[in-house]
Amino acid sequence: MTTESPRWFTSSYSDNGGQCVEVAVNLAASCGVVPVRDSKVRSGPVLGVASGAFAAFVAGVKAGQFGTG
């Protein structure tokens, strides 16, 4: 078990008036999970995404697999 705290950040591309999510990828290696939360409700619920699934999602975004609209 890890006692490491999440280090939250938003993408540098997230300049859209606060309508974004924050992730804490620093826990991926130690916990196997990437926590995700709403940047507007920091004390709200956190979704834990499996590291492999998050990596596949990021790769898909970079490859343009999800379109633009």
N, C-alpha and C positions, 0 to 999 in steps of 0.2 A: 504494500500500500504506500502511496506517496502522500506527502504533506505539502507538496508544491501547490501554490495558488495559481489560478488562471491569470495569464497576462493578456488582457483583452485588447483588441485593436480592430479598427475598421479599415477597409481598403482605401487606398489613396484615390480611387476612382469614385468614392462614395460622397461626392459633394452635391447631394441632391436634397438639401433641406432637412436632413435628419431621418429620412426614410430608408434606413439601412440596418444591417445586422452587424454584430461584433462576433469575432471568433477568438479562441484561445488555443492556438496550435502548439503552444509549448507543452501541452499535456499529451500530445499524440504518442510520443515514444514511451513515456512512462506509464500511461493509462490505457493506451489504445483507443482513445476517444478525443474528438475535437468538439468542445463545448461551443454552442451557438446561442446567442440571445438577441433580443430586440434592443437596439441602441437607445430607444426612447424610454424603455422600462427596464433599467438595469437591475432592479431588485425583483424582477419578474422571473418567470420560469426559464430554465436553460434546457435546450435540446442537446443531448449527447449523440454525436454522429460518429460511427465507427471510422477509424483512421483511413482504412482502405476505401470506404465509400466516399469520404470527403476528398481524398486524393483523386479518385475517379471523377468526381463532380468537377473539381478544379481543372483537371485535364480536359474534360468535355467543354467547359467554358472557354478555355484557351484555344481549343480546336474549333470553336464556333458551332458546336453541335446543338445549341439551344436557341438559335436564332436571335433576333433583335427586337421582336415585338410581339 
